[in-house]
């Protein structure tokens, strides 16, 4: 369970925002991770997720437009957006998926974002690699 603050930001997407990291998500290679984004601001209709480039735009009432779905690995929950939940799920985590993600409000009079840092759970990754090697002995 994650709690979020909501920070004022300026500029465009791709995470060059002045807002703070609001969540740390740890995963292992090939696992699935949930990138949380809960925004409780009235009249928010559009959120853009980005990493190194734009990933997906989610609008209230279920509209989703992918810019880069990472080969079908980015999953959305479009009907939760009406409740302010713009979270996404990234499946089959790859090394290139690690880093800062930005969930940015797209609204003409508001500019806000959440940043999520996706990192490798090194301890769990090592344990899984060791376990995999032991089964081959």
N, C-alpha and C positions, 0 to 999 in steps of 0.2 A: 504494500500500500504506500503510495507516494502522496505527499502534500505539496502543493505548489503555491508559489507566490507569483505574482504577475508584474512584470517590469516594463516600464515605458522604454521604447526603443525608437530609433530613427533609421532611415536609409532603406536599402533593398534587402532581398533575401540572401541566401547562401551563408548565413551565420556571421556576417561581419557586423554584428550587433554589439551594443554596449551592455546588454543585459547579462546577468549572471547565470551560471549553470544551475539549473533548478533540480536536476536529477542525475544520478550516476547509475548506469545500468551495466551489469557485468554479465558476460556470456562466454560460452566456449565455442570454438569453431564447429560449424554445422548445427548449432543449437538455434532455438528461436528466442528472440528477445522482444519485450513490449516496450515501446518508447512512449511514455505517458505525456499527454498534453490535455489538461483540463482547464478550460477558460470560462470563468463565470462573469463575463461582461455582457450586458444587454446589447442587442442589435449586432452581435458578431455573426456574420454569415459565411465568411471565407477564411480558411487557414491554409498556408502554404508550408509544407515540410521540405527542407533542403538539407543537403550534406555538402559534398563538393559541388553539387549542382542541384537544381530543383528536382524534387522527387514526385510530389503529388499535391494537388490542390483538393481540399475537402470543403464542401459547402453544406450548410444545413439543408435539411430535406433530402439527403441522400445522394447528392451530386458529387462524383469523384472524377478527376481528370489527372491521369498519370503523365508525367514528363519522362520519368525513368522508373519503371517498376522493378528494376534489378532482376530482370529475367523472370518475373512473376513472384519474386520473393517478398515484395512489399504488400502487406495486406492491410486493408482499412476496415473500419466499422462505421460505415456512412450513416446509419440510422441512429447512432449514438450522438452524432453531432448536434442534434436538436437539444440535447441536454448539456452541451458544452464540452463533450468528450471527443477530442480530435486525435486520440491516440492511434498509433500504427503498430503493426507487428512486422518484424523483419525475420524471415525464416532462413534457415541454412546459413547462419552467420559466417562471413568470410573475413579474412584479414583486412581486406580493402574496405570493409564496412565499419571498421573501428574509427572513432573520432567524434567530433561534435556535430550534433544534429540540431536544427533550428525549426521550431514550430512557431510560425509568425502569422499574426493577424493581418489580413488584407482588408483594410477598411479605410475609406477616404478621410475620416476624421480621427481615427485611432491608429496608433502604431505600437504594437506590443509583441513580445515573443517569449518563449521558453526555450532554454537550451538543455539538451540531453547529451551527456558524455557517455558513449558506448565504449567499454573497455573489455579487454580479455581477462577472464577470471583465471589467472595464471595457475593458482593452486589446483583448481578443478581440472584445468587443461592438462597439467602434468600428471595428475592422478589418472585421468582417462587414457593418456598416452601410455603410462606404465601398465595399466590394466590391460590395454590392447596388446602390449608386447608380451605380457605374461601368458596370454591365451595361445600364443604361437609357440611356446616352449615345448 
